[in-house]
């Protein structure tokens, strides 16, 4: 059974722009090393799915923790950080 855990995950503005960055760490306790881990992010803005995409984290050895950072969305001029109602982050596949 795969054991990939996400820690310290947060979504924040990039500097003073409207761009949103997903930051966090992934820990691999699966017993295997992976060349790539496909991660799905689903972002809800005002309870509507706004982002639903997969990104990859490369080179994740067994028993390692790796930081990741990914641009996920640009807020519209009428939106604020408070409009983000939730997000889901999960492992889609490992290679």
N, C-alpha and C positions, 0 to 999 in steps of 0.2 A: 504494500500500500504506500502510495506517495505521501510524503509529509513535507510539504512546502508551506511555510507560514509567512505571513506578511506582518510587519511591525512598523510603527511610527509613520503610518500612512496619513498624509494630509494633502489637501488641495489648497493652494494659495495663489495669490496674484504674483505674476512675474514683474518684479520691480514696481513701477507705478503704472503699468499698462493694464489693459483689460484681459490680457492673456492669462489663462489658468494653467498652472503646472501641478502635476501629480508627483509627489515625492514619497519615498518610503524605502523599506528594506525587505528583502526576501531571504529566508533562511531555509537551507536544504538539509533536512535530516532523513532523506529517503533511502540512504544506503547506496545511491548511485550518483554519478556526476553527469551533468547535462551540458551539451553544447549550446542549447537554446531552450528557453522556457517561454511559451506563448501565454500571455496574460490578457484577460478580457477586462476592460473597464466600461462600466455603464454609469453614466452621469445623468442625474435627474435635476432639471431646473424647473421649479414650480410644478413638481410632480409629473413632468413630462420627460420622457427619455430624450436627451439632447445629444448624448455621445454614446455610441455602442461600437467599440472597436477593439482590435487585438493589437498588442505590441509585444516585442520580444525582448527578453533579457538574455544576453549571451554569456556563455562560459560560467556555469554555476557548479562548482565542485561539491561533492558530498561534504557535509558538516561545515559549510561555508555560509556566511551572511554577506549579501551584496546590496549596496545602495542602488536605487534607480531613480530616474527623473524623466518625466515625459510631459510634453505639451499636450493638453487635452481639449482645450476649448477657448474661444475668445468671447467674453461677455458682450452682449449687445449694449449699446449706450443706455438703454432703459433698464438693464439688469444690474444687480449688485451681488455680492457674495452671499447675502442673506437669501437670495432666490434659489440657491443650491439646496435642495431638500434632502438629497442623499446620494450616495454612490455605492456601487458594488464592484468588488475586485476579486477575481478568482482565476485559478490556473486552468487554462484551456487544454494545453498539451505540453509534453516535454520531449525533447529530441536529443 
